[in-house]
Amino acid sequence: MSKDKIIISSADSKYFQLIKELFLSLKKNHVFNEYQFAILDTGLSEDQYIYFKDNNVRIEEAKWNVEVPK
C-alpha cells in the first residue's frame, strides 16, 4: 500500500525529546501503516539526526524565506 499521506513536524536539539515522543507514540499506535513521518530540521544535533534516519524518518533542512530570530 502506498503511503500518500504524511505527518510533518519540526524540531531543533532543544525539542528533540518532544518530537521523539511524538514519533514513538505514532509508531506505537500503528499510524505509520497509513502515514509517512517527516521532520523539518531546524537544528538537530548529529546524533539526533542519525536517530531519526535510522528509524526511516525523512528529514529535510528547514529553509526560511523570512528572517527568523534566534
C-alpha positions as CSV (number, residue, x, y, z in Angstrom):
1,M,0.0,0.0,0.0
2,S,1.3,3.4,-1.0
3,K,1.5,6.0,1.8
4,D,0.4,9.2,0.2
5,K,-0.4,10.9,3.5
6,I,2.4,12.5,5.6
7,I,2.8,14.0,9.0
8,I,5.3,16.7,9.2
9,S,6.8,18.4,12.3
10,S,9.9,20.3,13.0
11,A,12.4,20.5,15.8
12,D,15.8,21.7,16.9
13,S,18.0,20.0,19.5
14,K,16.1,21.6,22.4
15,Y,12.8,19.9,21.2
16,F,14.3,16.5,20.3
17,Q,12.7,14.7,23.3
18,L,9.3,16.0,22.4
19,I,9.5,15.1,18.7
20,K,10.9,11.7,19.7
21,E,8.0,11.1,22.0
22,L,5.6,12.1,19.1
23,F,7.4,9.7,16.8
24,L,7.3,6.8,19.3
25,S,3.6,7.5,20.0
26,L,2.7,7.4,16.4
27,K,4.7,4.2,15.9
28,K,3.1,2.5,19.0
29,N,-0.4,3.3,17.6
30,H,0.4,2.0,14.1
31,V,-0.1,5.3,12.5
32,F,2.8,4.5,10.1
33,N,0.7,1.9,8.4
34,E,-1.0,4.8,6.6
35,Y,1.2,7.8,7.1
36,Q,4.8,8.7,6.4
37,F,6.6,10.9,9.0
38,A,9.0,13.7,8.2
39,I,10.9,16.3,10.1
40,L,12.0,19.8,9.2
41,D,15.4,20.0,10.8
42,T,15.9,23.4,12.5
43,G,19.0,22.5,14.4
44,L,19.1,18.8,15.4
45,S,22.4,17.5,16.7
46,E,24.2,14.9,14.6
47,D,23.2,12.1,17.0
48,Q,19.6,13.2,17.0
49,Y,19.6,13.3,13.2
50,I,21.0,9.8,13.0
51,Y,18.4,8.5,15.4
52,F,15.6,9.6,13.1
53,K,17.4,8.5,9.9
54,D,18.0,5.0,11.5
55,N,14.2,4.9,12.1
56,N,13.4,5.7,8.4
57,V,12.2,9.2,9.1
58,R,12.5,11.6,6.2
59,I,14.5,14.7,7.3
60,E,14.8,17.9,5.4
61,E,16.7,21.1,6.4
62,A,14.2,23.9,7.0
63,K,14.8,26.8,4.7
64,W,13.3,30.1,5.7
65,N,12.2,32.8,3.3
66,V,11.9,35.3,6.2
67,E,14.3,36.2,8.9
68,V,13.8,34.0,12.0
69,P,15.1,35.3,15.3
70,K,17.2,33.1,17.5
